């Protein structure tokens, strides 16, 4: 039973002054057979209406008692009746560990057998860890103690106040936190490898699994530098001081999100700390996420949205600040270029689906937490980021930050809404912020900025309803730069005259959120020689435009592949190479290429990679091209030679990442059997090898291999989130449509029950891994019928509707 908006409003009106004193008993957790832990929570609160009743959430627990007596408990809610003006309730229970990243997640590291236990919370999830009033606007201080095994370190929102002596097990206690929304509770326990230091009068730390200690040591200076640079930058631009007594950051196993902004102890998925080589793009992305999560310490944690219609208030802001601050403070070059070509295209796609919603949704439209879960999407992140960037361009940086600081200071340690944020911005400027908000944040869709020409020369038309301030860049017919200037484009069809130049590119700096359509003359020059355009952001904008043209049916897949063939080999920026090739594999091939043409399309991508490698590119570009070549080449002898030589024919070392990409491809081509995959798994000995082996086993082009993978994916109730994803990536091979095609109906039939049993986070995994293969008209009809099911979980329905809308777009 999901929490509804009406229930949350009623409970918030009834209760106040909530606090939690929590004890978690993990003393036996080092044993891998341990399946549950004990929790004791003392919950104190005031009640505005003595005699009334309410409920605490606690999911899937057993042996639940309240004040020592059996509780009135239905598996999700504990009834609290006959409340007094002030109340103290003691709840004790036994709660299961999970492997799906949705609650008290447990992971045993195959590298050394060590076990890690971490509470990953978030919306509607904290109740899977401890009893609580699981809603944002009942923020409460938390006092935590944890009984942990010998040799373990425990991390939490508060700084530790008592630590067991030596290597003995015992109880860790932590300082009482400032008021936290329940979703922001965190606890991470295990034999962590740690790097600690002091900064700005507080303890700081980075932590990772013991088997990742070499990678942590390798990157410790970089991680510390980025952390301090971002922290000091926020301290300068925000008037409110950092509100928490410590700042730990942990690379944790099995997390579903890229990271979680839990105050005082931020958690990141530990794929961000690989033992093998990291690309510069991966390092930029990690720096951006560090800056993003740190922004949440103020925007989301210090001041928290009241209900989930204002998801954007924390996510859009943090996403914008993550890219901005990683560039401005941490010295990351080109973070917004990565965003423009890698993330922003997903926002345009999302904004054309039936599930689109305003960046700031209407409160009553977010009826419960299941509906809200669907709004953690490309609208709230990538579109919101883009819209805020346009707001700063339109409003100016100084008024923007002044409004932000008024908002934070006015609502510190409390909850707020869009109206509160708008009022703060409005007070900082004489511009019409409220009108801007109505045009940009309360509406869906996007405008089109179209370049046209007539006898007087080129002009720009806004086919939409919002004002834009954008950079228009001009080039000669060889794409050499001529000029660039900011242009105000009104929210009307009135044309804006542009300089008479052979090539014109609006939004060349990516300042706004709008579709771009060039005139025929400009687009012909782009198609001919895009790679020669010197500005990285402008190239990113134009590649993104090409993605959109394909999605809209205005550019055929063969024409797009021609664009790739002519330009990718000369593309100088690795992030653009990675984004283009990733889009081809994830979108172009499974959605826009006819099934018989898939092998030829992949071979054409492989040839483009080979051509780029032959030109001796920058090492980062070479690595991007080599990894893509490993995933697309039909040449089994080439891949086998790499594995033997431990180096590619272009001199790129074959590290663990590249090795498993090659093994996956060899398995999919039928050139690797189960025994060889098992030998590779044993030789690897890490979780990367375990997942890589699952991926390769599922990729083999044999009916028995597909049946075995399917049984593990959809029929094993204990398959973890990472295991499911790896199997899925191997299973749905667009070159094996005859083998995997019949499984689409099984996926549609079986996934709803799995989603209902496993919960919100696992449902996201099921939905995001919708079969990535070309679908026939009959397949689309089957998906349409599945969407008519009455028993389809809300969040899975959202994912499937999105896939259906993508499939019919541009037809």
MARNUKOL-42598 format. One line per 8 residues: number of its first residue (from 1); their letters; for each residue x, z, y of C-alpha. Coordinates in Angstrom, 2 decimals. Each point is the difference from the previous one (the first is absolute). Last residue first. Layout:
<zases>
NUM	A	X Z Y  ... $
</zases>
This chain:
<zases>
811	XXXXXXXX	6.45 -37.40 6.63  2.19 1.75 2.59  -0.91 3.46 -1.21  -1.77 0.07 -3.39  2.80 1.75 -1.88  0.82 2.36 2.85  -3.63 1.12 0.16  0.01 0.66 -3.72 $
803	XXXXXXXX	3.20 2.03 0.23  -1.42 2.10 2.83  -3.23 0.58 -1.88  2.07 1.14 -2.97  1.95 2.54 2.04  -3.15 1.39 1.64  -1.84 0.21 -3.32  2.96 1.97 -1.39 $
795	XXXXXXXX	-0.38 2.49 2.87  -3.72 0.44 -0.47  0.07 0.39 -3.78  -2.01 -2.76 -1.76  -2.98 1.55 -1.79  -2.67 -2.17 1.61  1.72 -3.22 -1.05  -0.58 -2.90 2.40 $
787	XXXXXXXX	3.71 -0.28 0.75  0.59 -0.84 -3.64  -2.28 -3.02 0.35  2.09 -1.30 2.93  3.16 0.52 -2.04  -1.48 -2.04 -2.84  -0.94 -2.75 2.46  3.59 -0.04 1.26 $
779	XXXXXXXX	1.22 -0.35 -3.57  -2.41 -2.89 -0.63  1.26 -1.75 3.14  3.49 0.34 -1.44  2.57 2.65 0.90  3.72 -0.51 0.57  1.94 3.11 -1.05  0.76 3.29 1.73 $
771	XXXXXXXX	-2.53 2.13 -1.90  -1.11 2.84 2.31  2.91 2.41 0.33  -1.16 1.46 3.31  -3.31 1.00 -1.55  1.39 1.87 -3.00  2.63 1.78 2.11  -2.59 0.96 2.62 $
763	XXXXXXXX	-2.18 1.27 -2.85  2.94 2.14 -1.10  0.03 1.68 3.41  -3.75 0.61 0.06  -0.74 1.35 -3.46  1.14 -0.43 -3.63  -3.33 0.10 -1.87  -2.09 -2.09 2.37 $
755	XXXXXXXX	2.82 -2.50 0.44  0.47 -0.33 -3.76  -3.73 -0.56 -0.46  -0.01 -2.67 2.73  3.10 -1.75 -1.45  -1.55 -0.90 -3.36  -2.47 -2.83 0.65  1.79 -1.74 2.87 $
747	XXXXXXXX	3.35 0.33 -1.77  -1.55 -1.29 -3.22  -1.40 -2.98 1.88  3.45 -0.77 1.37  1.52 0.40 -3.46  -1.15 -3.46 -1.07  2.42 -1.58 2.52  3.08 1.81 -1.34 $
739	XXXXXXXX	1.13 -2.35 -2.75  -1.22 -3.33 1.39  1.15 1.04 3.47  3.59 0.62 -1.05  1.77 -1.61 2.98  -1.92 2.23 2.42  1.45 3.08 -1.77  -2.34 2.98 0.03 $
731	XXXXXXXX	1.60 2.28 -2.62  3.40 0.74 1.48  -1.22 1.32 3.31  -2.85 1.84 -1.73  2.38 1.79 -2.35  2.10 1.18 2.93  -3.05 1.15 1.97  -1.43 1.90 -2.96 $
723	XXXXXXXX	3.31 1.74 -0.66  0.33 1.03 3.66  -3.51 1.47 0.11  0.50 1.83 -3.27  -1.58 -0.92 -3.32  -1.72 3.11 -1.35  -3.50 -1.41 -0.59  1.43 -2.89 -2.07 $
715	XXXXXXXX	-2.69 -2.71 -0.26  0.51 -2.05 3.16  3.75 -0.46 0.37  1.34 1.10 -3.39  -2.54 -2.00 -2.00  0.53 -2.94 2.33  3.75 0.02 -0.54  -0.41 -0.08 -3.78 $
707	XXXXXXXX	-2.56 -2.80 0.17  2.20 -2.04 2.35  3.01 0.35 -2.29  -2.12 -0.95 -3.02  -1.28 -3.14 1.73  3.53 -1.14 0.79  1.53 -1.18 3.27  2.15 3.12 0.62 $
699	XXXXXXXX	-0.74 1.51 3.42  -1.40 3.31 -1.30  3.31 0.81 -1.70  1.88 -0.88 3.19  -2.09 2.26 2.22  0.19 2.89 -2.47  3.77 -0.47 -0.22  0.34 0.02 3.77 $
691	XXXXXXXX	-2.03 3.20 0.18  2.31 1.83 -2.39  3.07 -1.61 1.52  -0.90 1.08 3.53  -0.83 3.45 -1.43  3.62 0.21 -1.09  1.88 -0.42 -3.31  1.18 -3.56 0.63 $
683	XXXXXXXX	1.56 -0.61 -3.40  -3.08 1.32 -1.78  -2.25 -2.31 2.00  2.30 -2.99 -0.52  0.04 0.58 -3.76  -3.78 0.27 0.03  -0.29 -3.32 1.84  2.26 -1.68 -2.57 $
675	XXXXXXXX	-2.09 1.39 -2.85  -3.26 -1.08 1.67  1.07 -3.64 0.35  1.47 -1.88 2.94  -0.13 -3.77 0.59  -3.78 -0.42 0.07  -0.08 -1.12 3.64  -1.70 3.25 1.00 $
667	XXXXXXXX	2.72 2.00 -1.75  2.72 -1.95 1.82  -1.74 0.65 3.33  -0.27 3.72 -0.65  3.63 0.13 -1.13  1.12 -1.78 3.17  -1.94 2.40 2.24  1.35 2.88 -2.10 $
659	XXXXXXXX	3.59 -1.08 0.61  -0.58 -0.60 3.71  -1.19 3.57 0.53  2.66 1.56 -2.23  2.86 -1.80 1.72  1.10 -3.57 -0.72  2.68 -0.58 2.64  -0.56 -3.01 2.25 $
651	XXXXXXXX	2.85 -2.49 -0.41  -1.93 -3.26 0.26  -0.05 -0.67 -3.76  -1.42 3.49 -0.43  2.02 3.00 -1.11  -0.32 2.36 -2.94  1.65 -2.84 -2.03  -2.24 0.52 -3.04 $
643	XXXXXXXX	-3.19 0.66 1.94  0.70 -2.82 2.44  0.63 -2.43 -2.88  -3.37 0.91 -1.52  -1.68 -0.71 3.32  1.56 -3.44 0.31  -0.74 -0.86 -3.65  -3.66 0.91 0.54 $
635	XXXXXXXX	-0.41 -2.59 2.77  -3.71 0.06 0.94  0.91 1.79 3.24  -2.65 2.07 1.77  0.75 3.72 -0.19  3.81 -0.24 -0.18  -0.08 -2.52 2.85  -1.85 2.53 2.15 $
627	XXXXXXXX	2.70 2.60 -0.63  2.69 -2.56 0.76  -1.63 -1.17 3.21  -0.29 3.55 1.33  3.59 0.80 -1.00  1.31 -3.16 1.63  -1.92 0.79 3.19  1.67 3.40 0.09 $
619	XXXXXXXX	3.42 -1.54 -0.70  -0.39 -2.56 2.86  -0.36 -3.46 -1.45  2.43 -2.06 -2.10  -1.93 -3.31 0.28  -0.47 -0.23 -3.77  -2.02 3.21 0.07  -2.63 -1.61 2.23 $
611	XXXXXXXX	-0.31 -3.00 -2.27  -0.33 2.24 -3.06  -2.76 1.97 1.72  -1.86 -3.20 0.91  0.40 -1.15 -3.60  -1.52 3.25 -1.25  -2.96 -0.47 2.33  -0.46 -3.54 -1.35 $
603	XXXXXXXX	0.22 1.32 -3.57  -2.72 2.54 0.81  -2.22 -2.80 1.32  0.73 -2.19 -3.04  -0.91 2.81 -2.39  -3.26 0.71 1.96  -1.25 -3.62 0.19  -2.22 0.10 -3.10 $
595	XXXXXXXX	-1.70 3.15 1.34  -0.87 -1.48 3.44  1.97 1.68 2.79  -1.81 1.90 2.76  -0.76 3.46 -1.33  2.58 0.94 -2.65  2.87 -2.09 1.40  -0.56 0.43 3.74 $
587	XXXXXXXX	-0.85 3.69 0.10  2.39 2.29 -1.89  2.79 -2.43 -0.90  -0.10 -2.02 3.21  -0.50 3.09 2.16  3.05 1.65 -1.58  2.05 -3.16 0.63  -0.99 -0.11 3.66 $
579	XXXXXXXX	0.53 3.74 0.49  3.42 0.08 -1.66  1.28 -3.01 1.95  -1.33 1.50 3.25  1.71 3.31 -0.76  3.26 -1.80 -0.82  0.26 -1.61 3.43  1.95 -3.27 0.28 $
571	XXXXXXXX	-2.58 -2.44 -1.43  1.96 -3.14 -0.95  -1.02 -0.21 -3.68  -3.52 1.03 1.02  -0.55 -2.97 2.28  -0.61 -3.33 -1.72  -1.01 1.33 -3.42  -2.20 2.73 1.49 $
563	XXXXXXXX	-1.85 -2.45 2.25  -0.44 -2.28 -3.02  -1.41 2.96 -1.92  -2.50 0.37 2.82  -0.94 -3.66 -0.27  -0.48 0.36 -3.76  -2.18 3.06 0.53  -2.23 -1.87 2.43 $
555	XXXXXXXX	-0.27 0.97 3.65  -3.34 0.48 1.78  -1.62 1.73 -3.01  -0.35 3.26 1.88  2.47 1.87 -2.22  2.50 -2.86 0.36  -0.29 0.02 3.80  0.37 3.78 -0.02 $
547	XXXXXXXX	3.29 -0.11 -1.90  1.22 -2.70 2.42  -0.85 2.23 2.95  2.03 2.81 -1.59  2.94 -2.40 -0.28  -0.53 -0.81 3.69  -0.09 3.63 1.13  3.15 0.76 -2.04 $
539	XXXXXXXX	1.76 -2.96 1.59  -0.97 1.32 3.44  1.30 3.44 -0.93  3.37 -1.31 -1.18  0.65 -2.15 3.08  2.40 -2.88 -0.70  -2.40 -2.72 -1.21  2.16 -1.97 -2.44 $
531	XXXXXXXX	-1.87 1.25 -3.06  -3.25 -1.53 1.23  1.35 -3.57 -0.19  -2.57 -2.62 -0.97  -3.03 2.22 -0.43  0.69 1.66 3.34  0.47 -3.32 1.79  -3.28 -1.28 -1.43 $
523	XXXXXXXX	-1.71 3.23 1.08  1.00 -0.50 3.63  -1.28 -3.60 0.14  -3.21 0.81 -1.86  -0.95 2.88 2.31  0.70 3.49 -1.25  -2.50 2.45 -1.45  0.71 3.71 0.20 $
515	XXXXXXXX	-2.27 2.71 -1.44  -0.09 3.12 2.12  1.41 3.52 0.06  2.30 0.23 2.98  3.63 0.48 0.93  1.47 -2.08 -2.85  2.84 -1.16 2.25  -0.98 -3.67 -0.26 $
507	XXXXXXXX	-3.63 0.88 0.68  -0.43 -3.60 1.14  2.42 -2.69 -1.27  0.41 -3.22 1.99  1.99 -3.07 -1.05  0.63 -3.21 2.00  -0.29 1.77 3.36  -2.41 -0.24 2.92 $
499	XXXXXXXX	-0.28 3.60 1.11  -3.33 1.62 -0.90  -3.43 -0.06 1.66  -2.33 2.78 -1.08  -3.42 -1.32 -1.03  -3.24 1.87 0.79  -1.63 0.79 -3.35  -0.22 3.69 0.90 $
491	XXXXXXXX	1.76 3.25 -0.76  2.83 -0.85 2.34  3.53 -0.97 -1.08  2.70 1.77 1.98  3.35 -1.74 -0.52  3.42 1.54 -0.58  2.77 -2.58 0.38  2.46 -2.04 -2.06 $
483	XXXXXXXX	2.06 -3.08 0.86  1.83 -2.98 -1.51  1.12 1.02 -3.48  1.37 -2.67 -2.41  -2.74 -0.97 -2.42  1.35 -3.56 -0.44  -3.04 -1.33 1.90  0.74 2.31 2.91 $
475	XXXXXXXX	-1.22 3.57 -0.03  -2.46 2.18 1.88  -0.83 3.66 -0.54  -3.29 1.64 0.93  0.16 3.80 -0.04  -3.34 1.70 -0.24  -2.43 2.14 2.02  -3.39 -0.38 -1.60 $
467	XXXXXXXX	-3.58 0.62 1.13  -2.62 0.14 -2.75  -3.06 -2.15 -0.75  1.16 -2.96 -2.03  1.16 -3.60 -0.02  2.70 0.62 2.58  1.12 -3.40 1.27  3.55 -0.94 0.98 $
459	XXXXXXXX	0.95 -3.11 1.92  2.32 -2.95 -0.35  0.18 -2.95 2.43  -2.24 -1.46 2.68  -1.12 -2.91 -2.22  -1.04 2.46 -2.67  1.80 2.34 -2.39  -1.10 2.92 -2.15 $
451	XXXXXXXX	1.55 3.30 -1.08  -2.41 2.36 -1.74  0.04 3.79 0.17  -2.56 1.04 -2.61  -1.73 3.36 0.32  -0.28 2.64 -2.70  -2.58 1.67 -2.17  -1.81 3.29 0.45 $
443	XXXXXXXX	-1.14 1.87 3.09  0.20 3.62 1.12  3.76 0.20 0.48  0.76 -3.11 2.04  -2.90 -0.77 2.33  -1.40 3.53 0.17  3.48 1.44 0.43  0.83 -2.43 2.81 $
435	XXXXXXXX	-3.20 0.92 1.80  0.84 3.68 -0.31  3.55 -0.60 1.17  -1.10 -1.69 3.21  3.29 0.26 1.92  0.45 2.83 2.52  2.34 1.82 -2.34  0.85 3.37 -1.55 $
427	XXXXXXXX	-3.51 1.51 -0.03  -1.28 -2.91 -2.08  2.65 0.64 -2.64  -1.10 3.62 -0.44  -3.68 -0.92 -0.01  0.67 -2.70 -2.59  1.69 2.49 -2.32  -2.84 2.51 0.29 $
419	XXXXXXXX	-2.61 -2.69 -0.61  1.93 -1.17 -3.07  -0.38 3.48 -1.48  1.84 3.30 -0.10  0.92 2.93 -2.24  2.11 3.05 0.71  3.58 1.26 -0.17  0.64 -1.58 3.43 $
411	XXXXXXXX	-3.13 -1.61 1.49  0.71 -0.06 3.74  3.77 -0.27 -0.40  -0.18 -2.93 -2.40  -2.55 -1.97 2.03  1.80 0.58 3.29  3.24 -1.12 -1.65  -1.57 -3.19 -1.31 $
403	XXXXXXXX	-1.45 -0.80 3.41  3.39 0.40 1.67  1.57 -2.11 -2.76  -2.39 -2.88 0.69  0.26 0.36 3.78  3.81 -0.34 -0.22  0.06 -2.82 -2.52  -2.19 -2.46 1.87 $
395	XXXXXXXX	-3.70 -0.70 -0.44  -0.02 -3.60 -1.25  3.25 0.07 -2.02  -0.79 3.55 -1.17  -3.50 -1.08 -1.05  1.40 -3.10 -1.73  2.31 2.21 -2.06  -2.96 2.24 -0.74 $
387	XXXXXXXX	-1.94 -3.01 -1.27  2.84 -1.09 -2.25  0.37 3.47 -1.55  -3.75 0.20 -0.50  0.04 -3.40 -1.69  2.84 1.05 -2.30  -1.15 3.54 -0.85  -3.72 0.65 0.42 $
379	XXXXXXXX	-0.93 -3.65 -0.58  2.51 -0.49 -2.83  -1.68 2.77 -1.96  -0.56 3.73 -0.21  -3.62 -0.81 0.82  -0.94 -0.23 -3.68  0.59 3.73 -0.40  -2.60 0.65 2.71 $
371	XXXXXXXX	-2.76 -1.47 -2.13  0.97 2.37 -2.82  0.29 2.85 2.50  -3.61 -0.30 1.10  -2.27 -1.76 2.50  2.61 -1.84 2.02  -2.51 -2.20 1.83  -1.34 3.06 1.83 $
363	XXXXXXXX	3.33 0.43 1.78  0.25 -3.55 1.31  3.40 -1.42 -0.95  2.93 -0.03 2.37  2.01 -3.01 -1.17  -3.41 -1.57 -0.41  -0.93 -0.84 -3.56  0.75 -2.79 -2.42 $
355	XXXXXXXX	-1.55 0.44 -3.43  -1.74 -3.39 0.16  3.43 -1.58 0.15  1.44 -1.86 2.97  1.83 2.98 1.52  1.81 0.71 -3.26  1.72 -3.40 0.04  1.08 0.44 3.63 $
347	XXXXXXXX	1.32 3.47 -0.82  1.94 -1.25 -3.01  1.80 -2.51 2.21  1.28 2.93 2.12  2.05 1.59 -2.77  2.89 -2.26 -1.00  0.36 -2.69 2.67  -0.74 2.03 3.12 $
339	XXXXXXXX	1.05 3.35 -1.47  3.46 -1.21 -0.98  0.46 -1.43 3.49  -1.21 3.32 1.40  2.85 1.80 -1.78  2.52 -2.42 1.44  3.13 2.10 0.36  -0.19 3.65 -0.96 $
331	XXXXXXXX	1.76 2.06 2.67  -1.55 3.31 -0.99  -1.51 0.71 3.41  -1.44 -3.24 1.38  -0.29 -2.02 -3.24  -1.13 2.75 -2.39  -2.03 1.33 2.91  -2.06 -3.16 0.48 $
323	XXXXXXXX	-0.62 -0.77 -3.67  -1.02 3.56 -0.85  -1.80 0.46 3.31  -2.40 -2.84 -0.78  -0.60 1.26 -3.53  -0.41 3.57 1.22  -2.58 -1.02 2.59  -1.92 -2.24 -2.38 $
315	XXXXXXXX	0.02 2.70 -2.68  -0.96 3.09 2.02  -2.78 -1.14 2.26  -0.69 -2.87 -2.42  -1.49 2.41 -2.51  -2.53 0.80 2.72  -3.04 -0.72 -2.16  1.47 2.65 -2.31 $
307	XXXXXXXX	-1.35 3.05 1.76  1.40 2.38 2.62  3.33 -1.73 0.46  3.00 2.32 0.05  2.19 1.14 2.87  3.19 1.78 -1.07  -0.21 -1.82 -3.34  -1.50 -3.41 0.75 $
299	XXXXXXXX	1.94 -1.07 3.07  2.63 2.69 0.55  1.68 0.35 -3.40  -1.47 -3.46 -0.64  2.75 -1.58 2.09  2.46 1.33 -2.59  -1.76 -1.98 -2.71  0.33 -3.26 1.92 $
291	XXXXXXXX	3.65 0.62 1.00  0.99 0.59 -3.65  -2.13 -2.98 -1.04  1.81 -2.23 2.52  3.38 1.17 -1.26  -1.05 -0.80 -3.56  -1.15 -3.48 1.01  3.24 -0.67 1.82 $
283	XXXXXXXX	1.95 1.12 -3.06  -2.09 -2.24 -2.25  0.59 -2.91 2.35  3.73 0.70 0.01  -0.11 -0.33 -3.77  0.63 3.02 -2.17  2.44 -0.27 -2.88  -0.64 2.04 -3.09 $
275	XXXXXXXX	-0.74 3.71 -0.44  -3.23 -0.47 1.89  -1.15 2.43 2.70  -3.20 -1.53 1.39  -1.28 -0.24 -3.60  -0.22 3.75 0.44  -3.47 -0.13 1.48  0.28 2.04 3.18 $
267	XXXXXXXX	-1.06 3.60 0.71  0.06 1.72 3.40  0.55 3.77 0.01  -0.65 1.92 3.22  -3.27 -1.79 0.55  -1.30 -2.18 -2.86  0.44 -3.53 1.32  -0.32 -1.71 -3.36 $
259	XXXXXXXX	2.14 -2.96 -1.04  -0.32 -3.47 -1.48  -3.26 1.21 -1.48  -0.53 0.43 -3.73  2.76 2.57 -0.63  1.39 -0.18 -3.53  3.46 1.47 0.52  1.09 1.76 3.21 $
251	XXXXXXXX	2.53 -0.77 2.72  -0.28 3.16 2.06  0.21 0.65 3.73  0.33 3.54 1.34  -0.66 0.94 3.59  -0.22 3.71 0.80  -1.91 2.42 2.25  -2.87 -2.29 0.96 $
243	XXXXXXXX	-1.51 -0.83 3.41  2.45 -2.54 1.42  -0.34 0.56 3.74  -2.91 -1.45 1.98  1.16 -2.09 2.97  0.66 -3.06 -2.14  2.46 -2.70 1.16  3.23 1.99 -0.20 $
235	XXXXXXXX	-0.71 2.02 -3.15  -1.19 -3.23 -1.63  3.40 -1.55 0.70  1.87 3.06 -1.27  -1.90 -0.08 -3.29  0.50 -3.77 -0.40  3.75 0.23 0.57  0.32 3.09 -2.18 $
227	XXXXXXXX	-1.82 -1.56 -2.96  1.79 -3.34 0.34  3.43 1.65 0.07  -0.84 2.32 -2.91  -1.22 -2.85 -2.18  3.05 -2.12 0.83  2.42 2.86 -0.69  -1.73 0.85 -3.28 $
219	XXXXXXXX	-0.17 -3.58 -1.31  2.79 0.09 -2.62  -0.55 3.70 -0.77  -3.69 -0.64 -0.58  0.82 -3.02 -2.17  2.42 2.07 -2.10  -2.56 2.85 -0.23  -2.70 -2.32 -1.39 $
211	XXXXXXXX	0.22 1.51 -3.51  -0.46 3.43 1.54  -3.31 -1.07 1.54  -0.05 -0.18 3.79  0.19 2.20 3.09  0.79 -0.45 3.69  0.19 3.08 2.20  -0.43 1.46 3.46 $
203	XXXXXXXX	0.13 3.64 1.10  -1.01 0.55 3.61  1.71 0.79 3.31  0.08 -3.61 1.19  1.90 -0.97 -3.15  1.23 1.95 -3.02  1.24 -1.54 -3.25  -1.01 -0.53 -3.61 $
195	XXXXXXXX	0.69 -2.66 -2.64  -1.82 0.71 -3.23  -0.12 -0.93 -3.69  -3.30 1.30 -1.28  -0.40 2.00 -3.21  -3.80 0.06 0.32  -2.84 0.99 2.28  -1.82 -1.84 2.80 $
187	XXXXXXXX	-2.90 1.65 1.85  -2.15 -1.68 2.62  -3.14 0.73 1.99  -0.93 -2.71 2.54  -3.45 -0.81 -1.40  -1.06 3.59 0.70  0.31 -0.56 3.76  2.73 2.36 1.15 $
179	XXXXXXXX	-0.09 2.98 2.39  3.55 1.23 0.64  1.78 0.90 -3.20  0.63 3.43 -1.50  3.61 0.25 -1.05  0.77 -0.70 -3.63  0.51 2.03 -3.14  1.89 -1.03 -3.12 $
171	XXXXXXXX	-0.61 2.00 -3.14  2.32 0.18 -2.96  2.30 -1.90 -2.27  3.59 1.08 -0.20  2.76 -2.34 1.13  1.22 2.23 2.80  -2.49 2.27 1.71  -3.58 -1.18 0.47 $
163	XXXXXXXX	-0.78 -1.21 3.55  -1.94 1.88 2.69  -1.08 -1.23 3.45  -0.04 -3.71 -0.79  -0.90 -2.26 2.95  -3.62 -1.10 0.07  -1.56 -3.28 -1.11  1.54 0.26 -3.48 $
155	XXXXXXXX	3.17 -0.53 -2.04  0.85 1.84 -3.22  3.44 -0.21 -1.59  0.35 0.42 -3.75  2.88 1.48 -1.95  -2.12 2.60 -1.77  -3.68 -0.81 -0.18  -2.42 0.42 2.92 $
147	XXXXXXXX	-2.53 2.58 1.19  -1.30 -1.32 3.31  -1.17 1.88 3.10  -1.88 -1.53 2.88  -1.54 1.19 3.26  -2.18 -2.74 1.47  -1.40 -0.14 3.54  -3.35 -1.78 0.25 $
139	XXXXXXXX	-1.55 -3.21 1.25  -3.71 -0.29 -0.69  -0.41 -3.24 1.93  1.87 -2.08 -2.54  -2.12 0.65 -3.09  0.68 1.50 -3.43  -1.25 3.56 0.34  2.49 1.18 -2.59 $
131	XXXXXXXX	0.68 0.93 -3.63  3.42 -1.23 -1.14  1.69 -3.13 -1.36  -2.79 -2.48 -0.76  -1.84 1.34 3.06  2.94 -1.30 2.05  -1.10 -3.52 -0.96  -3.02 -0.85 2.18 $
123	XXXXXXXX	2.22 -1.64 2.64  3.65 0.73 -0.62  1.83 2.05 -2.60  3.09 -0.52 -2.09  0.90 3.35 -1.57  3.34 -0.46 -1.72  1.37 0.93 -3.43  3.37 -1.31 -1.17 $
115	XXXXXXXX	1.41 0.11 -3.52  3.61 -0.63 -1.05  0.57 -2.07 -3.14  3.24 -1.50 1.33  -0.55 -3.70 0.70  -3.52 -0.05 -1.45  -1.21 2.13 2.93  -3.09 1.97 -0.94 $
107	XXXXXXXX	-2.74 -0.31 2.60  -2.90 2.25 0.91  -2.51 -0.56 2.79  -2.09 2.90 1.25  -2.72 -2.11 1.67  -0.45 -3.78 0.12  3.37 -1.53 -0.85  -1.35 -1.38 -3.29 $
99	XXXXXXXX	1.91 2.22 -2.43  -2.17 3.12 0.34  0.46 3.75 -0.59  -3.15 1.85 -0.88  -1.34 3.05 1.87  -0.50 3.55 -1.27  -2.08 2.16 2.28  -0.12 3.01 2.30 $
91	XXXXXXXX	-2.07 0.25 3.17  0.05 3.04 2.28  -2.54 -0.12 2.85  0.38 1.94 3.23  -2.87 -0.28 2.43  -0.95 0.81 3.58  -3.58 -0.27 1.29  -1.19 0.40 -3.58 $
83	XXXXXXXX	-0.83 -2.80 -2.43  -2.95 0.15 -2.38  1.16 -2.87 -2.21  3.32 -1.67 -0.72  -0.37 -2.78 -2.59  3.20 -1.43 -1.45  0.05 -3.78 0.03  1.62 -2.72 -2.12 $
75	XXXXXXXX	-0.43 0.95 -3.68  -3.46 1.47 0.50  1.00 3.58 0.85  -2.04 3.16 0.50  3.04 2.15 -0.58  0.70 2.46 -2.80  0.90 3.40 1.49  3.37 1.25 1.24 $
67	XXXXXXXX	-0.66 -0.50 3.71  -0.92 -3.62 -0.75  1.06 -1.26 -3.42  0.82 -3.44 -1.37  1.21 -0.11 -3.60  0.27 -3.78 0.29  0.83 -2.47 2.78  -1.11 -3.62 0.37 $
59	XXXXXXXX	-0.31 0.06 3.79  -0.15 2.96 2.33  -2.11 -0.29 3.16  -1.35 3.13 1.68  -3.69 0.30 0.69  -2.54 1.25 2.55  -2.64 2.72 0.28  -1.86 1.74 2.79 $
51	XXXXXXXX	-0.64 3.75 0.13  2.01 0.45 3.19  -0.30 -3.10 2.22  3.18 -0.67 1.99  2.24 0.71 -3.00  3.61 1.11 0.39  2.74 -0.88 -2.45  2.53 1.35 -2.47 $
43	XXXXXXXX	1.01 -1.78 -3.20  2.26 1.83 -2.44  1.24 -2.60 -2.45  1.38 0.50 -3.49  1.21 -3.03 -1.92  1.12 -0.30 -3.60  1.69 -3.10 -1.43  -0.95 -2.67 -2.49 $
35	XXXXXXXX	1.34 -2.40 -2.62  3.29 1.64 -1.07  1.50 -2.19 -2.73  2.90 -1.05 2.24  1.24 3.56 0.24  1.46 0.53 3.48  -3.50 0.88 1.21  -0.12 3.42 -1.66 $
27	XXXXXXXX	0.53 1.98 3.22  -2.24 -2.34 2.02  -2.34 2.74 1.18  -1.42 -1.00 3.37  -0.96 2.75 2.44  -2.07 -0.78 3.08  -0.99 2.05 3.05  -2.37 -2.23 1.95 $
19	XXXXXXXX	-1.51 0.35 3.46  -3.30 -1.01 1.63  -0.89 1.24 3.46  -3.29 -1.93 0.06  -2.95 -0.92 -2.20  -3.63 -1.07 0.56  0.34 -2.91 2.41  2.88 -1.39 -2.06 $
11	XXXXXXXX	-2.13 0.30 -3.15  -2.90 -1.92 1.51  2.23 -2.73 1.37  1.80 -0.39 -3.32  -3.25 -0.16 -1.94  -1.44 -2.67 2.32  3.18 -2.07 -0.20  -0.18 0.10 -3.77 $
3	XXX	2.43 1.58 -2.46  0.18 -2.14 -3.15  -1.86 1.13 -3.12 $
</zases>
